[in-house]
Amino acid sequence: MKIPVIAVFDIGKTNKKLLLFNEHYQVVFEQSRNLAETKDEDGFPCEDLDSLSLFVFDTMRLIFSNPNFDIRAVNFSSYGASLVYLDENGQPLTPLYNYLKPYPDKLLEQFYLNYGGKDEFAYKTASPVLGSLNSGMQLYRIKYERPELLDKIKTVLHLPQYLGSLISGKLVTDITSIGCHTNFWDFSKNEYHQWLIDEDLLNKLAPIAASDERIKTSFEGHSFDSGIGLHDSSAALIPYLISFTEPFVLISTGTWCISLNPFNASPLTKEELESDCLCYLQYKGTPVKASRLFAGHEHEQEVNRLAEYYGQPKSRFEEMSFDKTLLNLENRELKEEDFSKQDLAVFSSDSEAYHHLIWNLIKKQKRSTQMILNGSNVNRIFVDGGFSKNSIYMNLLSLLFPEMEVFAASMAQATALGTALVVHQSLGDCSLPSDLIELKFYSGK
């Protein structure tokens, strides 16, 4: 008998995955692939849309030909700040420009001069000034640098919705992608920002659809529901919003460690914006206050340095247990330091060095997370992703938040799971399981 499943494409910058979830939201099939990047017309690395589309179609054929599964729904999650520009026939006109591509200073100044200045604009759009990482600025750049291209653009989609359109054929915009530091959304008015109207660009954006919309679709003779796609950080929050009613903060750890507080409705302050705080929109359309820290990247760089210095495999540090005697916590200093400049010769062992690295990261994490805790009644912190499995990280985090209940959360693929949950009704009358998330408590007292 075929197993009813929801298929989710989870598209990261480097790793592209397909996962199948059964009715209990267990992963029953998984396939991943790394795709080679291409380059845009300026020689800057970017996602190869053709290869990505082929991966989607080839993988769809693979799962629909598998006799073990009954595909009830397909949905997509991917990274944000990436726009696809379609012509009147729905075909991409450009490469998928990389959000890390440098933005022209002169054009940036022109934009903010015309629209109230950086501080005022950042306040209204609940996002720091990030250049190409504000995806709306990519569209603005096309208007002024390549007006002949703008004339050919019929529809602009964010990447998750473009992937969804490959299967459903429907061109829509999703609120989680709009709310991902795009400069499109005016959080003070809960609508598109006026600049899109002034620049005659609003008509290029596809109509907004509900994040949990299911589109009746067929693919090579198979009928199923298609979701419209979600921004990955917002998708990762969904299992927690569904599972817990008490206020919480989620620290989603990876290359970026993103603290997400769905229970803080206070407007962003100038200080918060300058400290890399922003707001997302969660799948129900309400703001989520967030702060970002590049801690996963820093950790990876420094573990490479430690492994080379001590002649140890990197896996040694991943498996290391917490030993508080290696840190002088009685006289703990919360001043943040740049560990990359730390002389490793001062440490008696690789264990002591690694503990000090994590302590340094946790001090930064304390500041980053505290900013979005202010003004809310949260008393729980959930940590998921790579650092949730790091006992040194978790113990030190609970030490710096002694008034909080700190939990390491584990589940099968948080982003993909959240993306599956929004199309749950495609599975029929089955109820949501109560054990989606496994928690491990850490006490800093």
SETOR-186236 format. One line per field, with one value per residue (C-alpha): x, y, z; chain; residue in three letters; residue number from 1. Coordinates in Angstrom, 1 decimal, decimal comma, padded with zeros to 4 digits, always signed. Layout:
N
east <- X | ... $
north <- Y | ... $
up <- Z | ... $
unit <- A | ... $
code <- ALA | ... $
pos <- NUM | ... $
***
This chain:
445
east <- +000,0 | +001,3 | +002,4 | +000,6 | +003,4 | +004,1 | +007,1 | +009,2 | +012,1 | +014,4 | +016,7 | +019,8 | +022,6 | +024,8 | +022,6 | +019,4 | +017,2 | +014,0 | +012,3 | +009,1 | +007,1 | +004,6 | +001,4 | +003,4 | +005,9 | +008,7 | +011,2 | +010,7 | +012,8 | +015,6 | +017,7 | +020,2 | +022,5 | +025,0 | +024,7 | +027,6 | +027,2 | +027,3 | +028,2 | +026,1 | +027,0 | +029,4 | +031,2 | +029,8 | +028,9 | +025,2 | +022,7 | +022,2 | +018,4 | +018,5 | +020,3 | +018,0 | +014,8 | +016,2 | +016,8 | +013,2 | +011,7 | +014,1 | +013,4 | +009,6 | +009,8 | +011,8 | +009,3 | +006,2 | +007,6 | +008,3 | +005,6 | +006,0 | +004,6 | +001,3 | +002,3 | -000,5 | +001,3 | +004,5 | +005,9 | +009,1 | +011,3 | +014,4 | +016,7 | +015,3 | +016,6 | +016,6 | +014,4 | +013,4 | +012,4 | +009,9 | +008,9 | +005,3 | +005,8 | +006,8 | +010,5 | +013,4 | +015,1 | +018,2 | +020,5 | +019,4 | +021,5 | +023,5 | +022,4 | +026,1 | +026,8 | +028,1 | +025,6 | +026,6 | +027,1 | +025,8 | +022,5 | +022,1 | +022,5 | +020,1 | +017,4 | +017,6 | +017,9 | +014,6 | +012,8 | +013,4 | +016,9 | +018,4 | +017,2 | +013,6 | +013,3 | +015,0 | +012,6 | +009,5 | +010,7 | +012,0 | +015,3 | +018,9 | +020,4 | +021,9 | +022,4 | +021,6 | +020,4 | +017,4 | +016,0 | +013,9 | +017,1 | +017,9 | +014,7 | +015,5 | +019,0 | +017,5 | +015,2 | +018,1 | +020,9 | +019,0 | +015,7 | +015,5 | +015,3 | +012,7 | +010,4 | +010,6 | +009,8 | +006,2 | +006,4 | +008,8 | +008,9 | +010,9 | +012,8 | +010,5 | +007,5 | +009,3 | +010,1 | +006,4 | +005,3 | +007,4 | +005,0 | +001,7 | +002,0 | +000,6 | +002,5 | +002,0 | +003,8 | +004,1 | +004,1 | +007,1 | +009,2 | +008,0 | +008,7 | +012,3 | +014,4 | +013,2 | +012,5 | +009,2 | +007,0 | +006,1 | +005,7 | +004,3 | +001,3 | +001,3 | +001,3 | +003,7 | +006,0 | +005,0 | +008,3 | +007,1 | +004,1 | +006,3 | +008,7 | +005,9 | +007,1 | +004,3 | +002,5 | +005,5 | +004,9 | +002,6 | -000,6 | -000,2 | -001,6 | -002,0 | +001,1 | -001,0 | -002,8 | -002,9 | -003,2 | -004,8 | -002,0 | -001,1 | +002,4 | +002,8 | -000,6 | -000,4 | -002,8 | -001,8 | -001,8 | +001,0 | +002,0 | +003,2 | +006,6 | +008,0 | +011,1 | +013,3 | +013,8 | +010,0 | +009,3 | +011,6 | +009,5 | +006,2 | +006,6 | +007,2 | +004,2 | +002,0 | +003,4 | +003,7 | +001,3 | +003,5 | +005,7 | +009,2 | +012,3 | +013,8 | +017,6 | +017,9 | +021,6 | +023,6 | +025,9 | +023,8 | +022,4 | +019,0 | +017,0 | +013,3 | +010,7 | +007,1 | +005,8 | +007,5 | +005,3 | +007,4 | +008,7 | +012,4 | +014,6 | +017,5 | +019,9 | +018,3 | +018,5 | +022,1 | +022,8 | +021,5 | +017,9 | +015,0 | +011,5 | +010,2 | +006,6 | +005,5 | +003,2 | +000,0 | +001,2 | +002,2 | +005,7 | +008,5 | +011,3 | +014,6 | +018,4 | +021,2 | +024,7 | +027,3 | +028,3 | +028,2 | +030,6 | +032,9 | +032,8 | +033,7 | +036,6 | +038,0 | +037,5 | +039,6 | +042,3 | +042,2 | +042,2 | +045,3 | +047,1 | +046,5 | +046,8 | +043,3 | +040,4 | +037,5 | +035,2 | +037,1 | +035,6 | +032,1 | +032,1 | +033,7 | +031,8 | +031,3 | +033,9 | +033,2 | +036,6 | +038,2 | +036,6 | +037,0 | +033,2 | +033,2 | +034,9 | +033,3 | +033,9 | +031,1 | +033,2 | +033,1 | +036,5 | +037,7 | +038,8 | +040,5 | +043,2 | +043,6 | +047,1 | +046,4 | +049,6 | +048,0 | +045,8 | +046,9 | +044,9 | +042,7 | +039,7 | +040,5 | +040,9 | +037,6 | +035,7 | +037,0 | +035,9 | +032,4 | +032,3 | +033,3 | +030,4 | +027,9 | +028,7 | +027,8 | +024,7 | +023,6 | +023,7 | +022,0 | +019,2 | +018,7 | +017,8 | +014,7 | +013,7 | +013,4 | +009,8 | +008,3 | +007,2 | +009,2 | +010,7 | +011,6 | +014,5 | +014,6 | +017,8 | +017,7 | +020,3 | +023,9 | +024,6 | +021,7 | +023,8 | +026,8 | +026,8 | +029,3 | +027,2 | +024,0 | +025,4 | +027,0 | +023,9 | +021,8 | +024,4 | +024,0 | +020,2 | +019,6 | +016,1 | +015,1 | +014,1 | +016,7 | +016,0 | +017,9 | +015,2 | +015,6 | +013,3 | +013,7 | +014,6 | +012,9 | +012,6 | +011,3 | +009,0 | +007,4 | +007,0 | +005,1 | +002,9 | +001,3 | -000,1 | -001,1 | -004,7 | -003,6 | -003,1 | -006,8 | -008,4 | -005,2 | -004,4 | -001,1 | +001,2 | +001,9 | +005,6 | +006,9 | +009,8 | +012,0 | +013,3 | +016,4 | +016,5 | +019,6 | +019,8 | +022,3 | +021,5 $
north <- +000,0 | +003,4 | +005,8 | +009,2 | +011,9 | +015,6 | +016,4 | +019,4 | +021,0 | +022,7 | +024,9 | +026,3 | +028,3 | +025,2 | +022,1 | +021,3 | +018,8 | +016,9 | +015,3 | +013,3 | +013,5 | +010,9 | +011,5 | +011,6 | +014,0 | +011,5 | +011,8 | +008,7 | +009,7 | +012,2 | +013,2 | +016,0 | +017,5 | +020,3 | +022,3 | +024,2 | +027,9 | +030,0 | +033,6 | +036,7 | +039,1 | +040,9 | +037,7 | +037,5 | +034,0 | +033,1 | +030,3 | +028,5 | +028,7 | +026,2 | +023,5 | +024,2 | +023,8 | +020,6 | +019,3 | +020,0 | +018,3 | +015,3 | +014,8 | +015,1 | +012,4 | +010,2 | +010,4 | +010,1 | +006,9 | +005,4 | +002,8 | +003,3 | +006,8 | +008,6 | +012,3 | +014,4 | +017,8 | +019,5 | +022,7 | +024,7 | +026,6 | +028,6 | +031,4 | +034,9 | +038,2 | +036,6 | +037,7 | +036,1 | +038,4 | +036,8 | +037,9 | +037,7 | +034,0 | +033,3 | +032,7 | +034,1 | +037,1 | +037,3 | +035,1 | +034,8 | +037,7 | +036,9 | +038,9 | +039,2 | +041,2 | +044,7 | +047,5 | +050,8 | +053,5 | +056,3 | +054,4 | +053,5 | +057,2 | +058,3 | +055,9 | +056,8 | +060,5 | +060,3 | +058,3 | +060,0 | +059,0 | +055,7 | +055,9 | +056,8 | +054,3 | +051,5 | +052,2 | +051,9 | +048,8 | +047,2 | +046,3 | +047,6 | +049,1 | +046,0 | +046,8 | +043,8 | +041,8 | +044,2 | +042,4 | +045,4 | +047,3 | +044,7 | +045,7 | +049,4 | +048,8 | +047,2 | +050,2 | +052,7 | +050,6 | +048,5 | +050,3 | +048,3 | +045,1 | +046,6 | +047,0 | +043,3 | +042,3 | +041,2 | +039,6 | +039,6 | +036,6 | +035,7 | +032,4 | +030,2 | +031,3 | +030,9 | +027,3 | +026,8 | +028,3 | +025,7 | +023,1 | +024,9 | +027,4 | +030,1 | +033,4 | +034,7 | +036,6 | +035,2 | +037,4 | +035,6 | +036,5 | +040,1 | +040,4 | +039,2 | +042,5 | +043,3 | +047,1 | +046,3 | +046,3 | +049,2 | +047,7 | +050,9 | +050,7 | +046,9 | +047,4 | +047,8 | +050,9 | +054,0 | +053,9 | +051,0 | +053,1 | +056,2 | +054,2 | +052,5 | +049,0 | +047,7 | +046,4 | +044,1 | +042,1 | +039,1 | +039,2 | +038,2 | +034,7 | +033,1 | +031,2 | +028,1 | +028,2 | +024,9 | +024,9 | +021,9 | +020,7 | +017,8 | +016,7 | +014,1 | +012,6 | +012,8 | +015,0 | +016,7 | +020,0 | +022,5 | +025,1 | +028,5 | +028,4 | +029,9 | +031,9 | +029,4 | +031,4 | +031,9 | +028,3 | +027,1 | +029,0 | +027,3 | +024,0 | +026,1 | +028,3 | +025,3 | +023,3 | +026,0 | +028,6 | +030,1 | +033,0 | +031,9 | +033,0 | +030,7 | +030,9 | +029,2 | +028,3 | +027,8 | +030,0 | +032,8 | +032,5 | +034,2 | +035,0 | +035,1 | +036,6 | +036,3 | +037,8 | +041,2 | +043,8 | +046,9 | +048,9 | +048,6 | +051,3 | +053,1 | +051,2 | +047,9 | +048,6 | +049,6 | +046,3 | +044,1 | +043,7 | +043,5 | +042,2 | +039,2 | +038,5 | +035,0 | +032,9 | +034,3 | +037,8 | +039,2 | +040,6 | +038,6 | +040,7 | +039,2 | +039,7 | +038,2 | +037,1 | +035,6 | +033,2 | +029,9 | +031,3 | +032,6 | +029,2 | +027,3 | +029,6 | +029,3 | +025,5 | +025,2 | +027,3 | +025,2 | +021,9 | +023,0 | +024,5 | +021,4 | +018,8 | +017,5 | +016,5 | +019,0 | +016,3 | +016,4 | +019,8 | +018,8 | +016,0 | +017,8 | +017,8 | +020,8 | +021,3 | +024,5 | +024,2 | +025,3 | +028,7 | +031,2 | +031,7 | +033,1 | +036,3 | +036,1 | +039,1 | +039,9 | +042,2 | +040,9 | +040,1 | +039,1 | +035,5 | +035,4 | +037,6 | +035,4 | +033,9 | +030,1 | +029,6 | +031,0 | +027,9 | +024,7 | +022,5 | +022,4 | +021,8 | +025,0 | +027,0 | +025,6 | +026,5 | +030,0 | +030,2 | +029,2 | +031,5 | +034,4 | +033,5 | +033,2 | +036,7 | +038,0 | +035,8 | +037,2 | +040,7 | +039,8 | +037,8 | +040,2 | +043,0 | +041,2 | +040,0 | +043,6 | +044,6 | +041,1 | +038,6 | +035,6 | +033,2 | +030,3 | +030,0 | +027,2 | +026,6 | +024,5 | +023,8 | +022,9 | +024,6 | +022,8 | +019,7 | +021,5 | +020,9 | +023,7 | +026,2 | +025,1 | +025,1 | +028,5 | +030,0 | +028,8 | +030,3 | +033,8 | +033,5 | +032,1 | +033,6 | +031,7 | +028,1 | +027,1 | +024,1 | +022,4 | +021,6 | +018,8 | +017,7 | +016,3 | +019,3 | +022,3 | +024,4 | +021,5 | +020,4 | +023,9 | +024,0 | +020,7 | +021,7 | +024,6 | +022,2 | +019,6 | +019,5 | +017,7 | +014,6 | +014,4 | +014,1 | +013,1 | +015,2 | +016,9 | +014,9 | +016,3 | +015,3 | +017,3 | +018,7 | +017,0 | +019,2 | +018,9 | +021,3 | +023,1 | +024,9 | +027,7 | +028,0 $
up <- +000,0 | -000,9 | +001,8 | +001,6 | +001,7 | +001,3 | -000,8 | +000,1 | -002,0 | +000,5 | -001,6 | +000,1 | -001,4 | -001,7 | -000,8 | -002,7 | -001,0 | -001,6 | +001,5 | +001,7 | +005,0 | +006,0 | +008,0 | +011,2 | +009,7 | +009,7 | +006,8 | +004,7 | +001,7 | +001,2 | -001,7 | -001,9 | -004,5 | -004,8 | -008,0 | -009,6 | -009,7 | -012,9 | -013,4 | -014,3 | -017,1 | -014,8 | -013,9 | -010,4 | -009,1 | -009,0 | -008,9 | -012,1 | -012,7 | -015,5 | -013,4 | -010,5 | -012,7 | -014,1 | -010,6 | -009,6 | -012,7 | -012,6 | -008,9 | -009,5 | -012,1 | -009,7 | -006,8 | -008,9 | -010,4 | -007,0 | -006,3 | -002,5 | -002,3 | -002,9 | -003,4 | -001,9 | -002,0 | -003,1 | -001,6 | -001,7 | +000,6 | -000,3 | +000,7 | +000,3 | -001,2 | -004,7 | -007,5 | -010,8 | -013,6 | -016,1 | -019,5 | -020,9 | -021,5 | -018,0 | -018,9 | -016,9 | -018,5 | -016,3 | -014,1 | -010,5 | -009,2 | -006,0 | -003,0 | -002,0 | -005,2 | -004,3 | -004,8 | -006,5 | -003,9 | -006,1 | -006,8 | -003,2 | -002,1 | -004,8 | -003,5 | +000,1 | -000,7 | -002,6 | +000,0 | +003,4 | +004,2 | +005,5 | +009,1 | +008,3 | +005,5 | +007,5 | +010,3 | +008,1 | +006,3 | +009,5 | +007,9 | +008,0 | +004,9 | +003,2 | -000,5 | -002,7 | +000,4 | +000,3 | -002,8 | -003,8 | -004,4 | -007,1 | -009,0 | -008,5 | -009,9 | -013,1 | -013,6 | -013,6 | -015,1 | -017,6 | -018,5 | -021,8 | -019,6 | -017,3 | -020,3 | -021,0 | -017,4 | -017,0 | -013,5 | -010,6 | -008,3 | -005,2 | -005,7 | -003,5 | -005,6 | -008,9 | -007,9 | -007,0 | -010,3 | -012,2 | -011,0 | -010,5 | -013,3 | -011,0 | -010,4 | -006,9 | -004,1 | -000,6 | +002,5 | +004,1 | +001,1 | +001,0 | +004,7 | +004,4 | +004,5 | +000,9 | +001,2 | -000,4 | +002,8 | +005,0 | +008,4 | +009,8 | +007,4 | +006,8 | +003,0 | +000,1 | +000,5 | -001,5 | -003,5 | -005,5 | -006,7 | -007,3 | -009,4 | -011,3 | -010,2 | -008,1 | -011,2 | -011,8 | -008,6 | -008,7 | -006,5 | -002,9 | -002,0 | +001,4 | +002,6 | +003,1 | -000,3 | -002,1 | -005,9 | -007,6 | -010,0 | -012,2 | -013,4 | -016,1 | -015,3 | -011,5 | -009,6 | -006,3 | -004,4 | -004,9 | -002,3 | -003,2 | -001,5 | +001,7 | +002,8 | +004,6 | +007,9 | +008,2 | +007,4 | +010,2 | +012,7 | +011,8 | +013,7 | +016,9 | +016,3 | +015,8 | +018,8 | +021,5 | +022,7 | +025,5 | +024,2 | +023,1 | +021,2 | +018,6 | +017,9 | +014,5 | +014,1 | +011,0 | +009,0 | +010,5 | +014,0 | +013,7 | +016,9 | +016,1 | +018,5 | +017,2 | +020,5 | +020,3 | +018,6 | +019,6 | +016,6 | +015,8 | +017,3 | +015,6 | +017,8 | +017,0 | +013,3 | +013,5 | +015,4 | +012,6 | +013,9 | +011,5 | +011,2 | +009,2 | +008,4 | +009,6 | +007,5 | +009,1 | +008,2 | +011,6 | +012,3 | +013,9 | +015,5 | +014,6 | +015,1 | +013,1 | +014,1 | +011,7 | +014,4 | +012,4 | +009,9 | +012,6 | +014,3 | +011,1 | +010,4 | +013,9 | +014,2 | +011,0 | +012,7 | +015,9 | +014,0 | +012,1 | +015,2 | +017,4 | +014,6 | +015,4 | +013,1 | +013,1 | +014,4 | +017,7 | +018,5 | +017,4 | +019,9 | +022,8 | +026,2 | +028,4 | +031,2 | +033,2 | +034,9 | +031,6 | +032,0 | +034,9 | +035,1 | +038,6 | +037,2 | +033,8 | +031,5 | +029,1 | +026,9 | +023,4 | +021,7 | +018,3 | +018,8 | +015,4 | +016,9 | +020,0 | +020,5 | +020,8 | +022,7 | +025,9 | +026,2 | +027,8 | +025,5 | +022,5 | +024,8 | +026,7 | +023,4 | +022,0 | +025,2 | +025,0 | +021,3 | +022,2 | +025,3 | +022,9 | +020,5 | +023,4 | +024,6 | +021,2 | +021,1 | +024,4 | +023,1 | +019,8 | +021,4 | +024,3 | +021,8 | +020,6 | +024,1 | +025,4 | +025,7 | +025,5 | +028,2 | +026,8 | +029,3 | +026,9 | +024,4 | +021,8 | +019,9 | +016,7 | +014,0 | +014,4 | +017,8 | +019,4 | +019,4 | +020,9 | +024,7 | +025,4 | +023,4 | +025,1 | +028,7 | +028,3 | +026,7 | +029,6 | +032,0 | +030,4 | +030,4 | +033,9 | +034,1 | +031,0 | +030,3 | +027,6 | +025,4 | +022,6 | +020,1 | +017,6 | +014,7 | +011,3 | +009,1 | +010,6 | +007,4 | +005,3 | +008,1 | +008,4 | +004,6 | +004,8 | +007,7 | +005,8 | +003,3 | +006,0 | +004,9 | +001,7 | +003,8 | +004,6 | +008,1 | +010,0 | +013,0 | +013,6 | +015,8 | +019,3 | +019,3 | +016,3 | +018,4 | +020,8 | +023,6 | +025,9 | +028,9 | +030,0 | +033,3 | +033,9 | +037,6 $
unit <- A | A | A | A | A | A | A | A | A | A | A | A | A | A | A | A | A | A | A | A | A | A | A | A | A | A | A | A | A | A | A | A | A | A | A | A | A | A | A | A | A | A | A | A | A | A | A | A | A | A | A | A | A | A | A | A | A | A | A | A | A | A | A | A | A | A | A | A | A | A | A | A | A | A | A | A | A | A | A | A | A | A | A | A | A | A | A | A | A | A | A | A | A | A | A | A | A | A | A | A | A | A | A | A | A | A | A | A | A | A | A | A | A | A | A | A | A | A | A | A | A | A | A | A | A | A | A | A | A | A | A | A | A | A | A | A | A | A | A | A | A | A | A | A | A | A | A | A | A | A | A | A | A | A | A | A | A | A | A | A | A | A | A | A | A | A | A | A | A | A | A | A | A | A | A | A | A | A | A | A | A | A | A | A | A | A | A | A | A | A | A | A | A | A | A | A | A | A | A | A | A | A | A | A | A | A | A | A | A | A | A | A | A | A | A | A | A | A | A | A | A | A | A | A | A | A | A | A | A | A | A | A | A | A | A | A | A | A | A | A | A | A | A | A | A | A | A | A | A | A | A | A | A | A | A | A | A | A | A | A | A | A | A | A | A | A | A | A | A | A | A | A | A | A | A | A | A | A | A | A | A | A | A | A | A | A | A | A | A | A | A | A | A | A | A | A | A | A | A | A | A | A | A | A | A | A | A | A | A | A | A | A | A | A | A | A | A | A | A | A | A | A | A | A | A | A | A | A | A | A | A | A | A | A | A | A | A | A | A | A | A | A | A | A | A | A | A | A | A | A | A | A | A | A | A | A | A | A | A | A | A | A | A | A | A | A | A | A | A | A | A | A | A | A | A | A | A | A | A | A | A | A | A | A | A | A | A | A | A | A | A | A | A | A | A | A | A | A | A | A | A | A | A | A | A | A | A | A | A | A | A | A | A | A | A | A | A | A | A | A | A | A | A | A | A | A | A | A | A | A | A | A | A | A | A | A | A | A | A | A | A | A | A | A | A $
code <- MET | LYS | ILE | PRO | VAL | ILE | ALA | VAL | PHE | ASP | ILE | GLY | LYS | THR | ASN | LYS | LYS | LEU | LEU | LEU | PHE | ASN | GLU | HIS | TYR | GLN | VAL | VAL | PHE | GLU | GLN | SER | ARG | ASN | LEU | ALA | GLU | THR | LYS | ASP | GLU | ASP | GLY | PHE | PRO | CYS | GLU | ASP | LEU | ASP | SER | LEU | SER | LEU | PHE | VAL | PHE | ASP | THR | MET | ARG | LEU | ILE | PHE | SER | ASN | PRO | ASN | PHE | ASP | ILE | ARG | ALA | VAL | ASN | PHE | SER | SER | TYR | GLY | ALA | SER | LEU | VAL | TYR | LEU | ASP | GLU | ASN | GLY | GLN | PRO | LEU | THR | PRO | LEU | TYR | ASN | TYR | LEU | LYS | PRO | TYR | PRO | ASP | LYS | LEU | LEU | GLU | GLN | PHE | TYR | LEU | ASN | TYR | GLY | GLY | LYS | ASP | GLU | PHE | ALA | TYR | LYS | THR | ALA | SER | PRO | VAL | LEU | GLY | SER | LEU | ASN | SER | GLY | MET | GLN | LEU | TYR | ARG | ILE | LYS | TYR | GLU | ARG | PRO | GLU | LEU | LEU | ASP | LYS | ILE | LYS | THR | VAL | LEU | HIS | LEU | PRO | GLN | TYR | LEU | GLY | SER | LEU | ILE | SER | GLY | LYS | LEU | VAL | THR | ASP | ILE | THR | SER | ILE | GLY | CYS | HIS | THR | ASN | PHE | TRP | ASP | PHE | SER | LYS | ASN | GLU | TYR | HIS | GLN | TRP | LEU | ILE | ASP | GLU | ASP | LEU | LEU | ASN | LYS | LEU | ALA | PRO | ILE | ALA | ALA | SER | ASP | GLU | ARG | ILE | LYS | THR | SER | PHE | GLU | GLY | HIS | SER | PHE | ASP | SER | GLY | ILE | GLY | LEU | HIS | ASP | SER | SER | ALA | ALA | LEU | ILE | PRO | TYR | LEU | ILE | SER | PHE | THR | GLU | PRO | PHE | VAL | LEU | ILE | SER | THR | GLY | THR | TRP | CYS | ILE | SER | LEU | ASN | PRO | PHE | ASN | ALA | SER | PRO | LEU | THR | LYS | GLU | GLU | LEU | GLU | SER | ASP | CYS | LEU | CYS | TYR | LEU | GLN | TYR | LYS | GLY | THR | PRO | VAL | LYS | ALA | SER | ARG | LEU | PHE | ALA | GLY | HIS | GLU | HIS | GLU | GLN | GLU | VAL | ASN | ARG | LEU | ALA | GLU | TYR | TYR | GLY | GLN | PRO | LYS | SER | ARG | PHE | GLU | GLU | MET | SER | PHE | ASP | LYS | THR | LEU | LEU | ASN | LEU | GLU | ASN | ARG | GLU | LEU | LYS | GLU | GLU | ASP | PHE | SER | LYS | GLN | ASP | LEU | ALA | VAL | PHE | SER | SER | ASP | SER | GLU | ALA | TYR | HIS | HIS | LEU | ILE | TRP | ASN | LEU | ILE | LYS | LYS | GLN | LYS | ARG | SER | THR | GLN | MET | ILE | LEU | ASN | GLY | SER | ASN | VAL | ASN | ARG | ILE | PHE | VAL | ASP | GLY | GLY | PHE | SER | LYS | ASN | SER | ILE | TYR | MET | ASN | LEU | LEU | SER | LEU | LEU | PHE | PRO | GLU | MET | GLU | VAL | PHE | ALA | ALA | SER | MET | ALA | GLN | ALA | THR | ALA | LEU | GLY | THR | ALA | LEU | VAL | VAL | HIS | GLN | SER | LEU | GLY | ASP | CYS | SER | LEU | PRO | SER | ASP | LEU | ILE | GLU | LEU | LYS | PHE | TYR | SER | GLY | LYS $
pos <- 1 | 2 | 3 | 4 | 5 | 6 | 7 | 8 | 9 | 10 | 11 | 12 | 13 | 14 | 15 | 16 | 17 | 18 | 19 | 20 | 21 | 22 | 23 | 24 | 25 | 26 | 27 | 28 | 29 | 30 | 31 | 32 | 33 | 34 | 35 | 36 | 37 | 38 | 39 | 40 | 41 | 42 | 43 | 44 | 45 | 46 | 47 | 48 | 49 | 50 | 51 | 52 | 53 | 54 | 55 | 56 | 57 | 58 | 59 | 60 | 61 | 62 | 63 | 64 | 65 | 66 | 67 | 68 | 69 | 70 | 71 | 72 | 73 | 74 | 75 | 76 | 77 | 78 | 79 | 80 | 81 | 82 | 83 | 84 | 85 | 86 | 87 | 88 | 89 | 90 | 91 | 92 | 93 | 94 | 95 | 96 | 97 | 98 | 99 | 100 | 101 | 102 | 103 | 104 | 105 | 106 | 107 | 108 | 109 | 110 | 111 | 112 | 113 | 114 | 115 | 116 | 117 | 118 | 119 | 120 | 121 | 122 | 123 | 124 | 125 | 126 | 127 | 128 | 129 | 130 | 131 | 132 | 133 | 134 | 135 | 136 | 137 | 138 | 139 | 140 | 141 | 142 | 143 | 144 | 145 | 146 | 147 | 148 | 149 | 150 | 151 | 152 | 153 | 154 | 155 | 156 | 157 | 158 | 159 | 160 | 161 | 162 | 163 | 164 | 165 | 166 | 167 | 168 | 169 | 170 | 171 | 172 | 173 | 174 | 175 | 176 | 177 | 178 | 179 | 180 | 181 | 182 | 183 | 184 | 185 | 186 | 187 | 188 | 189 | 190 | 191 | 192 | 193 | 194 | 195 | 196 | 197 | 198 | 199 | 200 | 201 | 202 | 203 | 204 | 205 | 206 | 207 | 208 | 209 | 210 | 211 | 212 | 213 | 214 | 215 | 216 | 217 | 218 | 219 | 220 | 221 | 222 | 223 | 224 | 225 | 226 | 227 | 228 | 229 | 230 | 231 | 232 | 233 | 234 | 235 | 236 | 237 | 238 | 239 | 240 | 241 | 242 | 243 | 244 | 245 | 246 | 247 | 248 | 249 | 250 | 251 | 252 | 253 | 254 | 255 | 256 | 257 | 258 | 259 | 260 | 261 | 262 | 263 | 264 | 265 | 266 | 267 | 268 | 269 | 270 | 271 | 272 | 273 | 274 | 275 | 276 | 277 | 278 | 279 | 280 | 281 | 282 | 283 | 284 | 285 | 286 | 287 | 288 | 289 | 290 | 291 | 292 | 293 | 294 | 295 | 296 | 297 | 298 | 299 | 300 | 301 | 302 | 303 | 304 | 305 | 306 | 307 | 308 | 309 | 310 | 311 | 312 | 313 | 314 | 315 | 316 | 317 | 318 | 319 | 320 | 321 | 322 | 323 | 324 | 325 | 326 | 327 | 328 | 329 | 330 | 331 | 332 | 333 | 334 | 335 | 336 | 337 | 338 | 339 | 340 | 341 | 342 | 343 | 344 | 345 | 346 | 347 | 348 | 349 | 350 | 351 | 352 | 353 | 354 | 355 | 356 | 357 | 358 | 359 | 360 | 361 | 362 | 363 | 364 | 365 | 366 | 367 | 368 | 369 | 370 | 371 | 372 | 373 | 374 | 375 | 376 | 377 | 378 | 379 | 380 | 381 | 382 | 383 | 384 | 385 | 386 | 387 | 388 | 389 | 390 | 391 | 392 | 393 | 394 | 395 | 396 | 397 | 398 | 399 | 400 | 401 | 402 | 403 | 404 | 405 | 406 | 407 | 408 | 409 | 410 | 411 | 412 | 413 | 414 | 415 | 416 | 417 | 418 | 419 | 420 | 421 | 422 | 423 | 424 | 425 | 426 | 427 | 428 | 429 | 430 | 431 | 432 | 433 | 434 | 435 | 436 | 437 | 438 | 439 | 440 | 441 | 442 | 443 | 444 | 445 $
***
